[in-house]
Amino acid sequence: MQVPQDGEDFVGQPWYHGPLSRQKAEDLLQQDGDFLVRASKSRGGHPVISCRWRGSALHFEVLRVALRPRPGRPTALFQLEDERFPSLPALVRSYVIGQRPLSQATGAVASRPVPRQGPIRRSFSEDILPDGPARTEPLRDRKRSDSQPAGLEHLWRPPEDPPGPGASTVPASGLPRTGSDPVILKTPVPLGSVADSLRASDGQLHAKAPTKPPRTPSLLLPGASGRPPTYCELVPRVLRVQGPPPGHSCPESEVPWWEAEEEKEEDRCFARPQAEVSFCLPDTPSCLLGSQNRPLEPEVLHTLRGLFLEHHPGSTALHLLLIDCQATGVLGVTKAQRGAMGVASGLELLTLPHGHLLRLELLERLETLALAGALAVLGCAGPLEERAGALRGLVELAVALRPGAVGDLPGLAAVMGALLMPQVSRLERTWRHLRRSHTEAALAFEQELKPLMRSLNEGAGPSDPGEVALPHVAPAARLLEGEELPGPLDESCERLLRTLHRARQTARDAPRFREAAARRLRGFRPNPELTEALTTGFLRRLLWGSRGAGAPWATRLEKFQRVLSVLSQRLEPDP
C-alpha cells in the first residue's frame, strides 16, 4: 500500500466542503444521489458523507483508523462499513464509481457530487497535522511574497455568526495563501485555557504548554466563510462526554481519563471495606432528554436512530466498550474508590461479598441494553427491509464486539440478548428476509455468534486478555447472586465449577484486562450524544420515563417485556 500523494488530499477535492453544519449540507442536496463530504462539528471534525436518498438526507460518519507512522504506508485508513481505504478520495471513488451502497441498512447510493462554492472554511490548527513541519514563530497578520497573484487574494476575516456550543472563542490571526501551499494557522492554545491568552500588541497567543504535546487535542475555531483552504488530518478534538468519573479532575488539555496512568499506591495494610462501591455515573442534564420525559418519546427515538446510522459498527463498539469499562470499574477507578472497596478493579470486587451492588448494577445494565436493542428492531413499523436492516445492524455490532475485535464481551452479551429475545426471534418473515438480502450477516449470526455466546454463558469460550478487553462477567454475577443453574444436576455442577474458575481467573487477570481495554481505547475520541445514549441511566429514562425509572427493576422489566410482546405481535401476528 503506497502513501497517498498530494493528489489524494481530500481538501482539494470539489466534493469536500470542510466544516459544514448538517442543516446547510441538507440544503445543498437536491436530488437522490447527490452527496458531499463535510467535517462535522458535532462529530469532533470527523468526515461525514451527506447524501440524499429516497427524498431524505442521510449522514454517514467515515471512521478514521490511525496507524503508526511507517515508511511506505499511510498514517490513517478510512472506512464506512467493512473495507478500509488508504485515503478519503479512494473511499469516495470506490463507492461512487462502483455504485455501492454507503450503508446496507439504508441502501443509499452516492452518484452525483455537489461541488463546493468558494474556499473552504477552516476549523483546525496546525497542531493537529501529524506530518506537518513544526513552527514556533508567533502568529501575526502578515503577507508573504508570492509568485502567483492568486496567493494574495485571501485574508481571514472574523466570523459574523457567533460560534456554536463547544466551539472555541479564541481570536486567531490568519495567514494568506502562498502559492499552491495550504494555509497553516498556528494555534497552540490547549483547550480549557483560552482566556487571558491574547497580547494586544501583535495578536500573539500565549498559553501554558500542554503536559503532553504529542497528545494535544485539536482546537475547533469559529467557522468563517471566505477562509482559504487548508489541509489537515481530521483528528477529533477531545470532548469530555460525561466528565471524568467521580474523583477525577482532568482538564481537556490533558489526556482523557481512560488514557490516564493508574495512580500508584503506597504499601499499606489491608482495611476491611466499610461500604459497597458503585460505579454508576451521577445524574447530569441530558442533551437528548428533557428534565422530565415520557417513555419512548418518538422524537428522541428518531434522533437515536439517525445517530446510530451515522456511526460505523466499529465506532459504536468502541463507545460501548468505553462505557462498559467505566460501569465495570476497569478504567477510571480513583484511589479513593480502590481504598473503599479494598481491591484495585471492579473485576475483583465482583467476586467478593461486598460486590453485591456492583453485580446488581451490571446485571441491570445487561438487561437494559438488551431491551433497547430489541426495541430497535420491534420499533420499526415500516417496510420489512427496515426491520431486516435493523437486525443486520445489530449483527454487525455484535461482530465488532466479539473477541479479537473490540473484545467487549458484556456488550456482546447485551446485543446477542436482544437478537435472541423471544419477541425478536419469533419474527420469521424478518429473519427470512435477512437471510435472503444480507446472507453474510445471517451466516455470521448462526455459525459464529450463537455458538460463541452459548460457550461464554457456560463458563467457557475466549477469555485471554490479548483478544478480550472486557470479560463476560454475567454468569458469575448471577451465580453469586443466588440464581440457580438450569439443566440436569451433573451438567449444572460442571457449569458451576467452570464459572467459578473463570471468575477467579478474571479477578487474577484484572490488570491485564485494564491494559487491553486502555490499548484499544488509546486515541479514541467519543461522540458526546452516542456516549450518553449508551449509558444505563439514559436508557432507563428512555424506556420507562423519568418517573418510571425509579420503580423496582423487576417491575420495570415485566412491564417492558409486555410492551415488546405487543409490538412483536403487531409486526407479525400469530397465524
ROBA-486601 format. One line per 10 residues: for each residue x, y, z of N, C-alpha, C. Coordinates in steps of 0.05 Angstrom, whole numbers. Layout:
<zalos>
X Y Z X Y Z X Y Z  ...
</zalos>
This chain:
<zalos>
17 -24 0 0 0 0 18 25 0  14 43 -19 30 66 -21 18 89 -6  36 107 2 26 131 16 12 149 -5  -11 160 1 -25 177 -18 -9 201 -25  -9 208 -50 5 232 -60 -12 256 -55  -1 280 -62 -15 304 -57 -43 304 -71  -44 290 -93 -70 289 -107 -91 275 -92  -83 260 -71 -102 245 -55 -112 262 -31  -101 286 -27 -110 303 -5 -139 311 -10  -157 303 9 -185 307 4 -193 336 5
-177 353 17 -184 382 19 -186 394 -9  -171 384 -27 -171 395 -54 -193 384 -72  -209 365 -62 -230 352 -78 -254 371 -79  -268 372 -102 -291 390 -104 -314 382 -87  -316 356 -80 -339 347 -63 -334 352 -33  -310 361 -26 -305 366 3 -311 395 10  -329 399 29 -339 425 36 -327 436 62  -310 420 75 -298 429 100 -319 430 123  -314 447 143 -334 449 165 -361 459 155  -381 443 158 -408 450 147 -428 437 166
-448 452 173 -469 442 191 -487 422 176  -501 406 191 -519 386 179 -541 400 163  -552 422 174 -574 435 160 -565 447 133  -541 460 133 -532 471 108 -525 450 88  -515 427 97 -509 405 79 -535 395 67  -556 392 83 -582 382 72 -594 401 52  -589 427 56 -600 447 37 -586 444 9  -561 435 9 -547 432 -16 -554 407 -31  -566 387 -18 -573 362 -30 -601 364 -41  -604 364 -68 -629 369 -80 -643 344 -91
-627 326 -103 -638 302 -116 -626 277 -104  -640 254 -107 -630 229 -98 -603 223 -112  -583 216 -96 -556 210 -106 -537 233 -102  -547 257 -96 -529 280 -91 -514 274 -65  -489 281 -64 -473 276 -40 -451 297 -37  -441 300 -13 -418 317 -7 -405 306 18  -380 314 22 -366 306 46 -360 331 62  -364 330 88 -361 353 105 -347 344 131  -336 364 145 -324 360 171 -346 367 192  -356 347 206 -378 351 223 -369 362 250
-382 384 257 -375 397 283 -383 380 306  -407 368 305 -416 352 327 -401 325 330  -387 317 309 -371 293 310 -342 298 315  -335 322 325 -308 329 331 -290 332 307  -303 339 284 -287 343 259 -284 319 242  -296 296 249 -294 272 233 -307 277 206  -297 265 184 -310 268 158 -337 253 158  -357 266 147 -384 255 145 -393 257 116  -403 236 105 -414 236 78 -444 241 81  -453 264 69 -482 271 69 -493 264 42
-515 250 41 -526 240 15 -556 241 17  -569 249 -5 -598 248 -6 -606 222 -20  -625 209 -7 -634 183 -18 -663 179 -11  -679 173 -31 -707 169 -28 -721 192 -14  -712 216 -21 -725 240 -10 -715 249 17  -697 234 29 -687 241 56 -657 245 55  -648 264 71 -619 269 74 -608 251 95  -588 235 88 -575 216 107 -546 224 111  -535 218 134 -508 226 141 -493 201 151  -469 196 140 -454 173 147 -426 182 156
-419 175 181 -392 182 191 -372 163 179  -349 174 170 -327 158 160 -308 153 183  -303 128 189 -286 120 211 -257 123 202  -241 138 217 -213 142 212 -197 125 231  -181 107 221 -165 89 237 -136 98 235  -125 109 257 -98 119 257 -78 96 257  -56 98 243 -35 78 242 -9 91 252  8 74 262 34 83 270 50 91 245  64 114 245 78 123 221 100 103 214  99 94 189 120 76 179 125 83 150
149 80 141 155 86 113 139 68 94  128 81 73 114 65 53 85 59 58  74 71 79 45 66 84 32 91 95  6 94 92 -7 118 101 -8 120 132  -14 144 142 -16 148 170 -44 141 181  -63 137 163 -90 130 172 -105 116 150  -125 100 157 -143 87 139 -171 97 143  -187 97 122 -215 107 124 -234 84 116  -256 82 130 -276 62 124 -304 71 131  -323 59 117 -351 63 123 -363 39 137
-360 16 125 -370 -9 137 -348 -29 141  -341 -43 119 -321 -65 123 -294 -58 111  -294 -49 85 -268 -45 71 -255 -19 80  -229 -20 83 -213 3 90 -198 14 66  -194 40 65 -181 53 43 -158 71 53  -137 74 37 -114 90 46 -119 120 46  -141 129 34 -147 158 34 -177 161 31  -186 185 39 -215 191 35 -223 192 6  -207 205 -12 -215 204 -40 -217 176 -52  -199 157 -43 -201 130 -52 -227 117 -43
-236 123 -19 -261 112 -9 -285 123 -26  -285 149 -30 -307 161 -45 -307 150 -74  -284 148 -87 -284 137 -114 -295 109 -115  -288 93 -96 -297 65 -96 -327 63 -94  -339 79 -76 -368 78 -72 -383 91 -95  -372 113 -106 -387 127 -128 -384 112 -154  -360 105 -162 -356 91 -188 -369 63 -187  -366 49 -165 -378 23 -163 -408 23 -156  -419 46 -151 -447 49 -143 -454 30 -120  -436 30 -100 -440 13 -77 -456 29 -56
-474 15 -42 -489 29 -21 -471 39 1  -475 63 10 -460 74 32 -465 58 58  -489 48 60 -497 31 83 -517 10 74  -512 -14 81 -530 -36 73 -558 -32 86  -558 -19 109 -584 -16 123 -602 4 108  -590 24 95 -606 44 81 -606 40 51  -586 28 40 -584 24 11 -577 50 -4  -569 71 10 -564 97 -3 -540 95 -21  -542 106 -45 -520 105 -65 -513 134 -72  -488 141 -70 -478 168 -77 -470 167 -106
-481 185 -123 -474 184 -151 -466 211 -162  -476 233 -151 -470 260 -162 -458 277 -140  -433 285 -142 -421 303 -122 -432 331 -125  -436 344 -102 -445 372 -101 -419 388 -97  -410 403 -118 -385 418 -115 -388 441 -96  -368 447 -82 -369 470 -64 -365 496 -80  -375 517 -68 -373 543 -80 -355 560 -62  -333 569 -72 -315 586 -56 -295 570 -40  -279 583 -25 -258 569 -9 -270 555 15  -255 537 26 -263 521 49 -259 536 75
-278 536 92 -274 547 119 -255 529 134  -240 542 152 -221 527 168 -230 525 197  -225 502 209 -231 499 238 -210 484 253  -188 477 240 -167 461 253 -140 476 252  -125 473 273 -99 486 274 -77 467 264  -53 479 260 -31 463 251 -22 442 271  -30 446 296 -22 427 317 -32 399 312  -53 397 297 -64 370 292 -55 358 266  -35 370 253 -24 359 229 0 342 237  -4 315 239 18 298 249 42 299 232
40 304 206 62 303 188 72 332 180  59 352 191 66 379 184 91 388 198  106 407 186 131 417 198 125 433 223  143 430 243 139 445 268 144 474 263  128 492 275 130 520 272 129 533 300  148 550 305 149 562 332 146 592 332  145 605 308 144 634 308 116 642 316  113 667 328 87 676 337 70 683 314  44 683 320 24 690 299 23 720 295  23 728 270 20 757 264 5 758 237
-10 779 235 -23 785 209 -2 795 190  4 780 169 24 789 151 20 775 124  32 786 103 32 774 77 60 764 70  60 744 53 86 735 43 88 740 13  112 741 4 116 744 -25 106 720 -39  96 723 -62 83 701 -77 87 705 -106  93 684 -120 97 686 -148 71 686 -164  49 679 -150 23 679 -163 5 700 -151  -8 716 -167 -26 736 -156 -48 724 -139  -57 700 -146 -79 689 -131 -72 684 -102
-46 682 -97 -38 677 -69 -41 701 -51  -48 724 -61 -51 748 -45 -80 756 -42  -98 740 -50 -126 748 -52 -141 745 -26  -133 726 -10 -150 719 13 -137 727 39  -151 741 55 -144 746 83 -167 737 101  -160 727 124 -182 718 142 -197 741 153  -223 738 155 -240 758 168 -255 746 191  -260 761 211 -275 750 234 -302 739 226  -311 718 238 -337 707 231 -360 726 240  -380 727 223 -403 744 230 -421 730 250
-424 704 247 -442 690 265 -427 681 290  -439 682 313 -425 671 337 -421 642 335  -399 632 346 -394 603 345 -415 587 360  -419 563 352 -439 545 365 -427 535 391  -444 520 405 -435 509 431 -412 490 427  -392 491 444 -369 473 442 -347 485 426  -352 506 410 -330 518 394 -314 537 411  -288 539 404 -271 556 419 -276 585 412  -272 603 430 -276 632 425 -249 646 424  -228 632 418 -201 645 417 -199 661 392
-191 687 393 -186 702 369 -162 690 356  -161 691 329 -139 679 315 -131 697 292  -106 697 286 -96 712 263 -96 694 239  -98 706 215 -98 690 191 -74 695 174  -65 675 160 -43 678 141 -53 673 113  -45 691 94 -56 688 67 -43 664 53  -56 655 33 -48 632 17 -22 638 3  -3 620 3 23 623 -10 24 603 -33  21 613 -57 22 595 -80 1 574 -78  9 549 -83 -9 526 -82 -8 512 -55
9 523 -36 11 510 -10 -14 517 7  -22 498 24 -45 504 42 -37 524 63  -56 539 72 -51 558 93 -50 544 119  -31 551 136 -28 539 162 -34 560 184  -51 553 202 -57 571 224 -47 559 250  -28 572 262 -16 561 286 -32 570 311  -45 551 325 -60 558 349 -53 538 371  -31 543 384 -22 523 404 -36 525 431  -59 538 432 -73 541 457 -87 516 464  -81 503 487 -96 479 495 -124 486 503
-142 466 500 -170 470 508 -171 475 538  -190 491 547 -193 496 575 -176 519 586  -158 530 569 -142 552 579 -140 573 557  -162 584 549 -163 602 527 -168 631 535  -172 636 561 -175 663 569 -147 675 575  -146 701 575 -121 716 582 -98 707 565  -103 700 540 -81 689 524 -74 707 500  -87 730 497 -83 747 474 -67 771 482  -45 776 469 -30 801 474 -38 821 454  -47 845 463 -60 864 445 -41 876 425
-15 876 430 3 890 412 7 876 386  7 850 385 13 837 360 -5 813 355  -24 808 372 -42 785 367 -30 759 373  -7 759 386 6 733 392 -9 719 414  -12 693 411 -25 677 431 -5 665 450  -12 667 476 6 655 496 -12 636 513  -2 613 518 -17 595 535 3 576 548  -5 564 569 12 544 582 15 520 563  38 510 562 43 487 544 28 463 555  16 447 538 3 422 548 23 403 559
13 386 577 31 368 591 43 348 572  28 340 552 38 320 533 33 331 505  52 345 493 47 358 466 38 338 445  50 314 442 41 297 421 11 289 423  0 290 448 -28 282 451 -47 306 453  -36 331 446 -53 354 449 -77 353 431  -101 356 441 -124 355 423 -126 379 405  -140 375 383 -143 397 364 -162 418 375  -159 442 364 -175 464 374 -195 472 352  -220 471 358 -241 478 339 -245 508 340
-239 522 318 -241 550 316 -268 558 304  -278 582 309 -303 591 297 -301 590 267  -322 580 254 -321 578 225 -326 606 213  -315 610 189 -319 635 175 -318 630 146  -337 640 131 -336 638 102 -314 656 91  -303 649 69 -282 665 57 -254 658 67  -252 638 84 -226 629 92 -213 612 71  -186 615 68 -173 598 48 -171 569 57  -168 551 38 -168 523 46 -142 515 60  -144 494 76 -121 483 89 -123 453 91
-101 440 89 -102 410 92 -98 404 121  -114 387 132 -110 378 159 -120 350 162  -106 334 179 -116 308 187 -141 312 204  -162 297 200 -186 301 215 -183 287 242  -166 297 259 -163 287 286 -184 300 304  -203 286 316 -223 299 331 -212 312 356  -224 334 364 -215 347 389 -226 331 413  -213 334 435 -222 320 459 -248 332 470  -267 315 474 -292 323 485 -298 307 510  -302 320 533 -309 305 557 -338 299 555
-345 274 550 -372 267 544 -389 269 569  -382 256 590 -397 257 614 -381 268 638  -358 279 631 -340 287 652 -325 262 662  -304 266 676 -289 243 686 -305 229 708  -298 205 715 -312 191 737 -308 207 763  -325 201 783 -323 216 808 -295 215 819  -286 238 828 -259 240 839 -238 248 819  -245 249 793 -226 256 772 -229 286 766  -207 299 761 -207 327 752 -187 328 729  -197 323 705 -179 321 682 -185 344 663
-168 365 662 -172 386 643 -171 376 614  -185 390 596 -187 380 569 -160 381 555  -141 397 565 -115 399 553 -98 375 559  -106 358 578 -91 334 585 -105 310 572  -93 287 576 -104 263 565 -130 257 578  -149 244 564 -175 237 576 -171 216 598  -192 213 615 -188 196 638 -183 167 632  -193 158 609 -189 129 603 -160 124 592  -145 145 586 -118 142 578 -98 149 600  -108 159 623 -91 167 645 -77 143 657
-53 147 666 -39 126 680 -52 120 707  -52 95 715 -64 88 740 -47 99 763  -61 110 783 -47 121 806 -33 99 821  -8 105 828 8 86 844 1 89 873  -3 66 886 -10 66 915 14 58 931  17 71 954 38 63 972 30 37 986  50 23 996 44 -2 1010 28 5 1036  6 -8 1039 -10 -3 1063 -23 -29 1072  -31 -29 1097 -44 -53 1107 -73 -55 1097  -82 -79 1095 -110 -83 1085 -130 -72 1106
-149 -57 1096 -171 -47 1113 -197 -58 1103  -212 -70 1121 -237 -82 1113 -256 -61 1102  -267 -65 1078 -285 -46 1066 -309 -40 1084  -317 -15 1087 -339 -7 1104 -365 -3 1089  -363 1 1062 -387 6 1046 -383 -5 1018  -405 -11 1004 -404 -20 977 -399 3 958  -385 -3 936 -377 18 917 -395 15 892  -404 38 882 -420 38 857 -405 55 836  -404 45 812 -392 59 790 -412 73 772  -437 74 780 -457 88 765 -451 118 765
-453 129 741 -448 158 739 -471 174 751  -466 196 764 -487 212 775 -504 224 753  -530 229 760 -548 241 740 -539 269 733  -536 274 707 -529 300 697 -549 309 676  -551 335 670 -570 344 649 -564 330 623  -585 320 610 -583 305 585 -585 324 561  -568 318 541 -570 334 516 -590 321 497  -602 298 504 -621 285 487 -649 284 499  -650 283 526 -676 282 540 -680 307 557  -704 315 560 -710 337 578 -709 329 607
-713 348 624 -712 342 653 -734 323 661  -757 325 648 -779 307 652 -787 295 625  -786 269 622 -793 257 596 -812 233 600  -827 228 580 -845 205 580 -830 181 567  -840 156 572 -827 133 560 -829 133 529  -807 126 517 -806 121 487 -816 146 472  -805 169 477 -813 193 463 -805 190 433  -824 193 414 -818 188 386 -795 206 375  -794 231 383 -773 248 372 -746 239 381  -743 230 406 -718 220 416 -710 194 402
-729 176 398 -724 151 384 -715 157 355  -727 176 342 -719 183 315 -690 194 315  -684 211 334 -657 222 336 -636 200 341  -643 181 358 -625 159 364 -620 141 340  -641 137 325 -639 120 301 -619 133 281  -622 159 276 -604 173 259 -575 173 270  -573 175 296 -547 176 309 -532 149 304  -546 127 308 -533 101 305 -527 95 275  -545 105 257 -540 100 229 -515 115 219  -509 138 232 -486 154 223 -460 141 232
-460 124 251 -435 113 262 -430 84 251  -406 80 244 -397 53 236 -399 34 260  -406 8 256 -407 -10 279 -382 -11 296  -359 -8 283 -334 -8 298 -333 16 317  -342 39 308 -343 63 325 -362 60 348  -386 49 342 -406 44 363 -395 24 383  -381 4 374 -369 -16 392 -349 -3 411  -333 16 402 -314 29 419 -328 47 440  -349 60 431 -365 76 450 -376 58 472  -386 34 464 -397 16 484 -376 5 502
-352 -1 492 -330 -10 508 -323 11 529  -322 36 521 -315 57 540 -334 58 563  -360 57 558 -380 59 579 -379 33 596  -376 10 583 -376 -15 598 -351 -16 617  -328 -6 608 -305 -6 625 -309 12 649  -322 34 645 -328 52 668 -348 39 687  -369 26 676 -390 14 692 -380 -10 707  -360 -24 697 -349 -48 709 -327 -41 729  -316 -17 728 -294 -9 745 -268 -19 736  -264 -21 709 -239 -29 698 -221 -5 692
-233 16 682 -219 41 676 -232 64 692  -216 84 699 -227 107 713 -232 103 743  -220 83 754 -223 78 783 -204 96 799  -215 112 817 -198 130 832 -185 116 856  -165 130 867 -151 120 890 -170 117 914  -189 136 916 -208 134 938 -227 110 935  -235 104 910 -252 81 906 -237 55 911  -212 54 903 -197 30 909 -194 26 939  -190 48 953 -188 45 982 -214 37 995  -236 46 984 -262 39 995 -269 10 991
-262 -1 967 -270 -28 961 -248 -49 968  -224 -40 975 -204 -58 984 -189 -72 962  -197 -68 937 -183 -81 914 -179 -59 893  -165 -66 871 -158 -46 851 -177 -45 828  -194 -64 824 -211 -66 800 -239 -77 806  -258 -68 791 -285 -79 794 -286 -108 787  -268 -118 771 -268 -147 764 -261 -163 789  -246 -152 807 -240 -166 833 -264 -162 852  -275 -138 852 -297 -132 870 -321 -150 865  -325 -158 839 -348 -175 832 -348 -201 847
-325 -211 854 -324 -238 866 -326 -237 896  -327 -213 908 -327 -210 937 -355 -205 948  -359 -211 973 -386 -206 984 -396 -177 982  -377 -158 986 -386 -130 985 -388 -120 956  -387 -138 936 -392 -131 908 -421 -135 900  -438 -138 920 -467 -143 914 -479 -120 897  -474 -95 904 -486 -73 889 -476 -72 861  -450 -76 857 -438 -76 830 -450 -98 813  -454 -122 825 -465 -144 809 -494 -137 800  -509 -125 818 -537 -118 810 -537 -97 788
-519 -77 790 -517 -56 770 -510 -67 743  -491 -86 742 -482 -97 716 -504 -115 704  -518 -130 721 -540 -147 710 -562 -129 700  -568 -107 713 -589 -89 703 -580 -76 677  -555 -69 675 -545 -56 651 -547 -76 627  -539 -101 632 -541 -121 611 -570 -124 601  -589 -126 619 -617 -130 611 -628 -104 597  -620 -81 607 -630 -56 596 -620 -52 568  -594 -58 563 -583 -56 536 -597 -75 517  -602 -100 527 -616 -119 510 -644 -110 503
-659 -98 522 -686 -88 517 -685 -66 496  -665 -48 499 -662 -26 480 -656 -36 452  -639 -57 450 -633 -69 424 -657 -82 411  -673 -96 428 -697 -108 417 -717 -87 407  -718 -64 422 -736 -42 414 -727 -31 387  -701 -30 381 -691 -20 356 -703 -36 332  -708 -62 337 -720 -78 316 -750 -77 316  -762 -81 339 -791 -82 341 -804 -55 338  -788 -33 341 -799 -7 336 -800 2 307  -790 -15 289 -791 -9 260 -818 -17 249
-836 1 247 -863 -4 237 -865 -1 207  -843 5 194 -844 10 165 -841 -16 149  -829 -15 126 -827 -39 109 -809 -60 121  -812 -85 111 -797 -108 121 -767 -103 119  -758 -90 98 -730 -85 94 -718 -68 117  -734 -50 128 -725 -34 150 -719 -51 175  -737 -70 181 -732 -87 204 -708 -106 199  -706 -116 174 -683 -133 168 -657 -117 170  -658 -91 162 -634 -74 165 -627 -70 194  -647 -67 211 -641 -64 240 -628 -90 251
-638 -113 243 -626 -138 251 -597 -139 241  -593 -132 217 -566 -132 206 -547 -114 221  -557 -90 229 -541 -72 244 -533 -83 271  -551 -97 284 -544 -110 310 -524 -132 306  -527 -148 285 -508 -169 280 -480 -158 274  -479 -136 258 -453 -124 253 -440 -112 278  -457 -101 296 -446 -91 321 -435 -114 338  -450 -136 338 -440 -160 354 -414 -170 342  -411 -170 316 -386 -179 304 -363 -160 312  -369 -134 313 -348 -115 321 -341 -117 350
-359 -128 367 -354 -130 395 -340 -156 403  -339 -175 385 -330 -202 392 -301 -203 399  -291 -225 411 -263 -228 417 -246 -226 391  -223 -214 394 -206 -210 371 -211 -183 357  -234 -171 362 -241 -145 351 -239 -125 374  -262 -112 381 -261 -94 404 -259 -110 430  -271 -134 431 -268 -152 454 -284 -143 478  -307 -130 474 -325 -123 496 -346 -145 499  -341 -164 516 -360 -187 519 -385 -179 533  -386 -162 553 -412 -153 564 -429 -139 543
-417 -123 526 -432 -110 505 -442 -131 485  -425 -150 478 -433 -172 460 -457 -188 472  -456 -193 498 -478 -208 511 -504 -193 510  -502 -166 512 -527 -150 511 -539 -150 483  -522 -147 463 -532 -147 435 -543 -174 428  -529 -195 436 -540 -222 430 -565 -227 446  -567 -216 470 -592 -219 485 -615 -206 470  -611 -184 457 -632 -172 441 -640 -189 417  -620 -200 403 -625 -216 379 -639 -243 387  -633 -253 410 -644 -279 418 -669 -276 435
-678 -252 440 -702 -247 456 -726 -260 441  -744 -274 456 -766 -287 442 -783 -269 424  -787 -244 432 -803 -225 416 -789 -219 390  -763 -222 389 -748 -216 364 -744 -242 348  -737 -263 361 -731 -289 347 -756 -300 334  -780 -292 342 -805 -303 330 -812 -290 304  -798 -269 296 -804 -254 272 -794 -270 248  -808 -290 239 -798 -308 219 -794 -294 192  -813 -277 184 -811 -264 158 -787 -245 158  -782 -232 180 -759 -214 182 -732 -229 180
-730 -251 195 -706 -267 193 -702 -279 166  -724 -287 153 -722 -298 126 -711 -277 106  -721 -253 110 -712 -231 93 -682 -225 98  -674 -227 123 -646 -223 129 -629 -244 116  -636 -269 116 -621 -290 104 -620 -287 74  -641 -276 62 -642 -272 33 -627 -247 24  -629 -225 39 -618 -200 30 -590 -194 42  -585 -205 66 -560 -200 80 -549 -227 89  -542 -243 70 -534 -271 76 -509 -272 93  -490 -254 89 -465 -255 104 -471 -250 134
-488 -230 140 -495 -225 168 -510 -248 180  -528 -260 165 -543 -283 175 -525 -306 182  -505 -312 164 -487 -334 169 -469 -328 193  -460 -303 196 -444 -296 219 -460 -300 245  -485 -294 245 -502 -297 269 -505 -326 276  -512 -343 256 -518 -371 261 -493 -388 266  -472 -383 251 -449 -401 252 -427 -391 271  -426 -365 277 -405 -355 294 -415 -344 321  -434 -326 319 -442 -312 344 -458 -329 363  -477 -344 353 -493 -361 371 -477 -382 386
-459 -397 372 -442 -417 387 -424 -403 406  -413 -379 398 -395 -365 416 -410 -356 442  -434 -346 439 -449 -337 462 -457 -360 480  -464 -382 468 -471 -406 484 -447 -415 500  -423 -415 488 -399 -423 502 -392 -404 525  -396 -377 520 -390 -358 541 -409 -360 565  -434 -365 559 -454 -368 581 -449 -393 597  -435 -413 586 -430 -438 601 -403 -437 615  -390 -413 616 -365 -410 630 -341 -418 614  -344 -421 588 -321 -428 571 -317 -405 551
-305 -411 529 -301 -391 508 -276 -374 513  -270 -356 495 -246 -340 497 -246 -322 522  -223 -320 535 -220 -303 558 -193 -291 561  -175 -295 542 -148 -285 544 -148 -255 540  -135 -239 558 -135 -210 555 -123 -200 529  -109 -217 515 -98 -208 489 -120 -204 469  -141 -221 468 -163 -218 449 -188 -208 462  -189 -206 488 -213 -196 502 -205 -172 519  -219 -150 516 -214 -126 532 -230 -126 557  -255 -137 556 -272 -137 580 -286 -164 580
-282 -181 601 -292 -208 601 -322 -209 606  -334 -232 601 -362 -237 606 -366 -244 635  -377 -226 650 -379 -229 679 -408 -236 688  -427 -236 670 -455 -240 678 -459 -268 690  -448 -290 679 -453 -316 692 -444 -317 721  -420 -306 727 -410 -306 754 -428 -288 772  -436 -265 761 -453 -247 777 -479 -260 784  -492 -273 764 -517 -287 770 -513 -309 791  -492 -324 788 -487 -346 806 -483 -336 835  -467 -315 838 -462 -304 864 -486 -289 876
-505 -283 860 -530 -271 870 -551 -292 876  -544 -318 874 -562 -339 882 -579 -351 860  -574 -344 835 -590 -355 814 -582 -384 809  -602 -401 806 -597 -430 802 -591 -435 772  -573 -454 768 -566 -461 740 -586 -482 729  -594 -478 704 -614 -496 692 -600 -522 684  -616 -542 677 -605 -567 666 -602 -588 686  -594 -613 678 -590 -635 696 -569 -629 717  -570 -643 739 -552 -637 762 -523 -640 754  -516 -662 740 -487 -666 734 -477 -644 715
-493 -636 695 -484 -614 677 -483 -587 691  -502 -582 709 -502 -557 723 -478 -555 742  -470 -577 754 -447 -577 772 -422 -570 756  -419 -583 733 -395 -577 716 -395 -547 708  -418 -538 701 -420 -510 692 -414 -491 716  -423 -498 740 -417 -482 763 -387 -480 768  -374 -503 767 -345 -503 771 -330 -487 750  -338 -489 725 -326 -473 704 -330 -443 708  -354 -436 717 -360 -408 721 -343 -397 744  -341 -412 766 -326 -402 789 -296 -401 782
-286 -420 767 -258 -420 758 -253 -395 740  -271 -390 722 -268 -367 704 -269 -341 721  -286 -339 741 -287 -315 758 -261 -310 772  -249 -332 784 -223 -329 797 -202 -320 777  -202 -332 754 -183 -325 733 -186 -296 724  -211 -286 722 -216 -259 714 -206 -239 735  -210 -245 761 -201 -228 782 -170 -227 782  -158 -250 777 -128 -251 777 -117 -234 754  -131 -235 730 -121 -221 706 -132 -193 704  -143 -182 725 -155 -155 723 -136 -134 712
-110 -133 721 -92 -113 710 -87 -117 680  -86 -141 671 -82 -146 642 -107 -138 626  -131 -142 637 -154 -132 623 -155 -102 621  -146 -89 643 -144 -60 642 -126 -50 620  -103 -63 618 -84 -55 597 -95 -60 569  -109 -83 566 -121 -89 540 -143 -69 532  -159 -61 551 -180 -41 546 -168 -14 539  -148 -6 555 -136 20 551 -122 21 524  -110 -1 515 -97 -3 489 -117 1 466  -140 -11 469 -160 -8 448 -172 20 446
-173 33 469 -185 60 470 -165 82 467  -140 75 463 -119 96 461 -124 112 435  -126 138 437 -131 155 414 -160 158 407  -178 144 421 -206 145 414 -218 170 426  -234 184 410 -248 208 419 -278 205 414  -293 200 436 -321 193 432 -339 216 424  -362 209 413 -383 228 407 -400 232 432  -405 256 440 -420 260 465 -448 248 465  -463 252 444 -490 242 443 -491 212 443  -474 199 427 -475 170 426 -466 158 453
-446 170 465 -437 160 491 -459 162 512  -473 184 512 -495 187 531 -517 166 526  -523 162 500 -544 143 493 -538 114 501  -513 108 508 -506 81 515 -503 77 546  -508 98 561 -505 96 590 -531 83 602  -528 70 624 -551 57 637 -572 77 645  -563 100 656 -582 120 666 -599 131 643  -587 137 620 -602 147 598 -622 126 588  -614 101 584 -631 81 574 -654 75 593  -649 77 619 -670 74 639 -692 95 635
-683 120 632 -703 141 628 -717 139 601  -702 131 580 -714 128 554 -736 107 553  -731 85 566 -750 62 564 -774 66 583  -769 77 607 -790 78 627 -798 106 635  -786 126 624 -792 154 630 -779 163 656  -779 189 661 -766 200 684 -779 191 710  -805 186 709 -819 177 733 -817 147 737  -820 132 716 -819 103 719 -791 92 723  -770 108 718 -743 98 721 -736 91 750  -751 102 769 -746 97 797 -760 73 808
-777 60 792 -791 36 801 -772 13 805  -780 -8 821 -762 -32 824 -756 -44 797  -732 -56 795 -723 -67 770 -741 -89 760  -750 -107 777 -767 -130 769 -793 -119 757  -805 -98 769 -829 -87 758 -825 -74 731  -804 -59 728 -798 -47 702 -793 -68 681  -779 -89 687 -773 -109 667 -798 -123 658  -816 -130 677 -840 -144 669 -858 -127 651  -860 -101 658 -877 -83 641 -866 -80 613  -840 -77 611 -829 -72 584 -829 -98 568
-826 -121 580 -829 -146 565 -857 -147 553  -877 -138 567 -904 -138 556 -906 -119 532  -893 -96 534 -893 -77 512 -880 -89 488  -858 -102 491 -844 -115 468 -861 -137 456  -876 -152 473 -893 -173 462 -915 -161 445  -927 -139 453 -948 -126 437 -936 -116 411  -913 -104 411 -901 -94 386 -895 -117 367  -885 -139 378 -878 -162 362 -903 -174 348  -925 -175 363 -950 -186 352 -961 -168 330  -958 -142 333 -967 -123 313 -951 -126 287
-926 -131 289 -909 -134 265 -915 -160 250  -917 -182 265 -922 -208 253 -941 -223 271  -967 -219 267 -987 -233 284 -985 -263 281  -992 -277 303 -993 -306 302 -1014 -315 282  -1009 -337 268 -1028 -347 248 -1054 -357 262
</zalos>
